[in-house]
Amino acid sequence: MIYTTLLNIAIFQGIVLGLIILKSSLFNSNSNKYLAGLLFALSIVLLNYVFELEDAFTSYPLLRFLDAIDWVFLFPVFTFLFIINRIDDSVKNRQKTYLCYIPFVYNSILNITICLDNVAGIYKIPESCMYLINILQLIQLLMAVIIVVFLPLYSYFMIKHLKDPQEKKWVITLLTIMYLLLFVWLTTYLVGLFFHSDISSTMSVLALSVTFIIHWTAYIGIYKYKLVKNKDAVYNFLNNDLAISYSSLQIVENSTPEEYKESITADNLYFQKLEILCKEQHIYTDSTLNREKVAEKLGISAGYVSQIINTITEDNFANYINQYRVEAVKEMISNSEYENYNLLTMGLESGFTSKTTFYKAFKKVTGQTPNEYKNTGK
């Protein structure tokens, strides 16, 4: 009873948290959409396990179709896509991400095809075709090994492109937990398949591990390490339905700044979204970035962009963006992967348009020239 209650709580939390990430402008980003997808996939896998524990598949056989879809194949896919959507576009655009979905689609189609025979009885697969089905299932098993073993390893390789050290630490932890979970699941599945062993106890432990991932993602990923920047804004969003409910968010997004009468503080939803664009999508690396482009992304006027930045940071738009660019250069200087880059190249890759503007902005932010900063670091 307690065990299934824990699973049901995790299912509910995963679905609610996924919806919050998808629907709230606080969390709105491409990478977070894949995190929401991961939470949904985890919740569905847990839901299928609860159906099995409660013997719901016997009472409602058509639920087998939900279980037939290989949701677990989406775990490494969504984790990988979450990572690469937090790195530079130059690296991300080289990835053929659509290939990641092939094992999931292949296995789901094969399993549903078999279910149409075994569960729905819509048709009968001829005995002469069973040899072909067995071959297809062997391919299915091979795909499971490939995506569970190799995609997380490739994800580790992609993590090096993350610029925020704190974020990198959190993502490595998430990926490691996910990798161990998938590896144990695959090993357990193969043992049960080839040795006909009882794997129910191991699967129960894995289900509890999934609940841990959901709870941990909610607390660490969103509140502590901040998928959005301001903790108070997250707390208010999750706990104060009157202050920042989803319906009010919709009104804000569809209203003009003049109609939006909240005081401009760090909790301002447009500022939160701007922070996400800078921290996750690294829009500051665009050397042509200006107020108008940012305003278009936020759905507000260029004047309101300036008003928000001036009020909250007590600085102007150019200096605000240049601070991100300077921080990017500082991270490159301290990263051995960029040791062959000269300082000007680092500045240009971070979004500065010339050596003069680069050196001037760097000096303004750090009190040192790039050369002085680099030599001091050594």
C-alpha positions in Angstrom: 0.0 0.0 0.0 2.7 2.5 1.0 4.8 1.4 -2.0 2.1 2.0 -4.5 1.2 5.3 -2.8 4.8 6.5 -3.2 4.6 5.5 -6.9 1.3 7.4 -7.4 2.7 10.5 -5.7 5.7 10.4 -8.0 3.4 10.0 -11.1 1.3 12.9 -10.1 4.3 15.1 -9.3 6.0 14.2 -12.6 3.0 15.1 -14.7 2.3 18.4 -12.8 5.9 19.4 -12.9 6.1 18.6 -16.6 3.0 20.8 -17.3 4.5 23.6 -15.3 7.7 23.5 -17.3 5.8 23.5 -20.6 3.2 26.1 -19.8 5.1 28.6 -17.6 7.0 31.4 -19.2 9.4 31.2 -16.2 10.7 27.9 -17.5 10.1 28.4 -21.2 13.1 27.2 -23.2 13.8 24.4 -25.8 16.0 22.5 -23.4 13.4 22.5 -20.6 10.8 21.1 -23.0 12.9 17.9 -23.2 13.2 17.8 -19.4 9.4 18.0 -19.3 9.3 15.1 -21.8 11.6 13.1 -19.6 9.4 13.7 -16.6 6.3 12.6 -18.6 8.1 9.4 -19.9 9.2 8.6 -16.3 5.6 9.1 -15.1 4.2 6.8 -17.8 6.6 4.0 -17.0 5.7 4.3 -13.4 2.0 4.3 -14.3 2.4 1.1 -16.3 4.2 -0.5 -13.4 1.3 0.4 -11.0 -1.1 -1.1 -13.5 0.9 -4.3 -13.4 1.0 -4.3 -9.6 -2.7 -3.7 -9.4 -3.4 -6.3 -12.1 -5.2 -3.6 -14.2 -4.0 -5.2 -17.5 -6.2 -8.2 -16.7 -9.3 -6.1 -16.1 -8.6 -3.7 -18.9 -6.5 -5.5 -21.6 -6.4 -2.5 -23.9 -4.1 -0.8 -21.4 -1.5 -3.2 -22.7 -1.1 -0.8 -25.7 0.1 1.9 -23.4 2.6 -0.5 -21.9 3.6 -1.8 -25.4 5.2 1.6 -26.2 8.8 1.6 -25.2 8.8 4.7 -23.1 12.0 3.8 -21.5 13.8 4.3 -24.8 13.0 8.0 -24.5 15.0 8.4 -21.2 18.4 8.6 -22.9 16.9 10.5 -25.9 15.3 13.3 -23.8 18.3 13.5 -21.5 20.6 13.9 -24.6 18.4 16.5 -26.2 18.1 18.4 -22.9 21.9 18.6 -22.8 22.6 19.7 -26.4 19.9 22.3 -26.3 21.8 24.0 -23.5 25.0 24.3 -25.6 26.0 26.6 -28.4 24.1 26.5 -31.7 27.2 25.8 -33.6 27.6 22.5 -31.9 23.9 21.7 -31.5 23.2 22.2 -35.2 25.7 19.5 -36.2 23.8 16.9 -34.3 21.3 14.7 -36.3 18.9 14.5 -33.4 16.1 12.8 -35.3 18.2 9.6 -35.4 17.7 9.3 -31.6 14.1 8.5 -32.1 14.5 5.5 -34.4 14.9 2.8 -31.7 11.8 4.2 -29.9 9.7 4.3 -33.0 10.9 0.9 -34.3 10.3 -0.9 -31.0 6.9 0.7 -30.4 5.6 -0.2 -33.8 6.8 -3.8 -33.5 5.3 -4.1 -30.0 2.0 -2.6 -31.0 1.8 -4.8 -34.1 2.2 -7.9 -31.8 -0.4 -6.5 -29.4 -2.9 -6.1 -32.2 -2.7 -9.9 -32.4 -2.3 -10.9 -28.8 -4.4 -8.3 -27.1 -6.9 -6.8 -29.5 -7.3 -9.9 -31.7 -7.8 -7.7 -34.7 -5.8 -10.2 -36.8 -3.7 -13.3 -36.4 0.0 -13.3 -37.2 0.6 -16.5 -39.3 3.0 -19.1 -37.9 5.1 -18.7 -41.0 5.8 -15.1 -40.0 6.9 -15.9 -36.5 10.5 -16.5 -37.6 10.5 -13.0 -39.1 9.0 -11.6 -35.8 11.8 -13.3 -33.8 14.4 -11.7 -36.0 12.8 -8.3 -35.6 12.8 -8.8 -31.8 16.5 -9.5 -31.9 17.0 -6.3 -33.8 14.8 -4.7 -31.1 17.1 -6.0 -28.4 20.2 -4.8 -30.3 18.7 -1.3 -30.5 18.0 -1.4 -26.8 21.7 -2.1 -26.1 22.9 0.6 -28.5 20.7 3.4 -27.2 21.1 2.5 -23.5 24.8 2.1 -23.6 26.1 4.5 -26.3 23.8 7.5 -26.3 24.5 8.3 -22.6 28.2 8.0 -23.3 27.9 10.4 -26.2 25.9 12.7 -23.9 28.9 12.8 -21.5 31.0 13.9 -24.4 28.6 16.8 -25.2 28.5 18.0 -21.6 31.9 19.6 -22.0 30.3 22.3 -24.2 28.2 23.6 -21.3 29.6 26.9 -20.1 28.1 27.2 -16.6 30.2 25.0 -14.2 27.4 24.7 -11.7 25.0 23.7 -14.4 27.5 21.2 -15.8 27.8 19.6 -12.3 24.1 19.2 -12.0 23.7 17.8 -15.6 26.5 15.3 -15.0 24.8 14.1 -11.9 21.4 13.7 -13.7 23.0 11.8 -16.6 25.0 9.5 -14.3 21.8 8.6 -12.3 19.9 8.1 -15.5 22.7 6.0 -17.0 23.0 3.7 -14.0 19.2 3.3 -13.9 19.1 2.3 -17.6 22.1 0.0 -17.3 20.6 -1.9 -14.4 17.2 -2.1 -16.2 18.8 -3.5 -19.3 20.9 -6.0 -17.4 17.9 -7.1 -15.3 15.8 -7.4 -18.5 18.4 -9.6 -20.2 18.9 -11.8 -17.2 15.1 -12.4 -17.0 14.9 -13.0 -20.8 17.7 -15.5 -21.2 17.8 -17.1 -17.7 14.0 -16.9 -16.9 14.9 -15.5 -13.5 12.4 -13.7 -11.2 13.3 -10.0 -11.7 10.3 -8.5 -9.9 12.3 -7.4 -6.8 14.9 -5.6 -8.9 12.2 -3.9 -11.0 10.6 -2.7 -7.7 13.8 -1.1 -6.7 14.2 0.5 -10.1 10.6 1.9 -9.8 11.6 3.5 -6.5 14.7 4.9 -8.2 12.5 6.6 -10.8 10.4 8.3 -8.1 13.7 9.6 -6.6 14.7 11.0 -10.0 11.4 12.9 -10.3 11.6 14.3 -6.7 15.2 15.2 -7.1 14.6 16.9 -10.4 11.9 19.0 -8.8 14.0 20.1 -5.9 17.6 20.3 -7.3 17.0 21.0 -10.9 14.4 23.7 -10.5 14.7 25.2 -7.1 18.3 24.8 -6.0 20.3 24.9 -9.2 17.6 27.0 -10.9 16.3 26.2 -14.3 15.0 29.7 -13.8 17.2 32.2 -12.0 15.2 33.6 -9.1 14.3 31.2 -6.3 11.6 33.5 -4.9 9.9 33.6 -8.3 9.9 29.8 -8.5 8.5 29.6 -4.9 5.8 32.0 -5.6 4.9 30.3 -8.9 4.7 26.9 -7.2 2.9 28.0 -4.1 0.9 31.2 -4.7 -1.9 30.5 -7.2 -3.3 34.0 -6.8 0.0 35.8 -7.4 1.3 33.8 -10.4 -1.2 31.2 -11.6 -1.1 29.8 -15.0 -4.2 31.7 -16.0 -2.6 35.0 -15.0 0.6 34.0 -16.9 -1.6 33.7 -20.0 -3.0 37.1 -19.4 0.5 38.6 -19.0 1.7 37.0 -22.2 -1.2 38.4 -24.2 -1.2 41.9 -22.6 0.9 45.0 -23.4 3.4 46.2 -20.9 1.2 49.2 -20.2 -1.6 46.9 -19.1 0.8 44.8 -17.0 0.9 46.8 -13.7 3.3 44.7 -11.5 6.2 46.5 -10.0 9.5 45.8 -11.9 11.6 43.5 -9.7 13.8 40.6 -10.2 10.7 38.4 -10.3 9.5 40.1 -13.4 8.5 37.4 -15.8 10.0 39.0 -18.9 13.3 39.5 -17.1 13.2 35.9 -16.0 12.7 34.9 -19.6 15.6 37.1 -20.7 17.9 35.5 -18.2 16.9 32.1 -19.6 17.7 33.3 -23.1 21.1 34.4 -22.0 22.0 31.5 -19.7 20.6 28.7 -21.8 20.4 29.8 -25.4 23.4 32.1 -25.2 21.8 34.8 -27.3 24.6 37.2 -26.4 27.0 35.3 -28.8 25.0 37.0 -31.6 27.2 40.0 -32.5 24.2 41.7 -34.1 22.0 41.3 -31.0 20.1 44.5 -30.1 17.1 45.6 -28.0 14.8 45.1 -31.0 15.8 41.4 -31.4 15.4 40.7 -27.7 12.1 42.5 -27.6 10.8 40.3 -30.5 11.8 37.2 -28.6 10.1 38.4 -25.4 7.0 39.7 -27.2 7.3 43.2 -25.7 8.5 46.6 -26.9 12.2 47.6 -27.1 11.5 50.4 -24.7 10.1 48.0 -22.1 13.2 45.8 -22.5 15.4 48.8 -21.5 13.0 49.7 -18.7 13.2 46.3 -17.2 17.0 46.0 -17.4 17.6 49.6 -16.2 15.3 49.1 -13.2 16.5 45.7 -12.1 20.2 45.8 -12.9 20.7 49.6 -12.6 22.6 49.3 -15.9 21.8 49.7 -19.6 21.1 47.0 -22.2 24.6 47.0 -23.8 26.4 46.6 -20.4 24.0 43.9 -19.4 24.7 41.8 -22.5 28.4 42.5 -22.3 28.6 41.1 -18.8 27.5 37.7 -20.2 30.0 38.0 -23.0 32.8 38.8 -20.5 31.8 35.8 -18.3 31.9 33.6 -21.4 35.4 34.8 -22.2 36.6 34.2 -18.6 35.3 30.7 -18.8 37.1 30.1 -22.0 40.4 31.4 -20.5 40.1 29.0 -17.6 39.1 26.1 -19.8 42.0 24.0 -21.3 39.9 23.2 -24.3 40.4 26.8 -25.5 44.1 27.1 -24.8 44.8 27.3 -28.5 42.4 30.3 -28.9 43.9 33.8 -28.7 42.0 36.3 -26.6 40.5 38.2 -29.6 39.0 35.0 -31.0 37.5 34.3 -27.6 36.0 37.7 -27.6 34.6 37.4 -31.1 33.1 34.0 -30.3 31.4 35.5 -27.3 29.6 38.1 -29.3 31.9 41.2 -29.3 32.3 42.9 -32.7 35.8 44.2 -32.4 38.9 44.2 -30.3 38.2 47.7 -29.0 34.7 47.0 -27.7 35.9 43.6 -26.3 38.9 45.1 -24.3 36.8 48.1 -23.1 33.9 45.9 -21.8 36.3 43.4 -20.2 38.1 46.2 -18.4 34.8 47.7 -17.2 33.5 44.4 -15.8 36.7 42.9 -14.3 38.9 45.9 -13.8 41.6 44.2 -15.8 42.5 43.8 -19.5 42.0 40.3 -20.9 45.8 39.8 -21.0 46.1 40.9 -17.3 43.3 38.6 -16.3 44.8 35.7 -18.2 48.2 36.2 -16.7 46.8 36.6 -13.2 45.0 33.3 -13.6 48.2 31.6 -14.4 
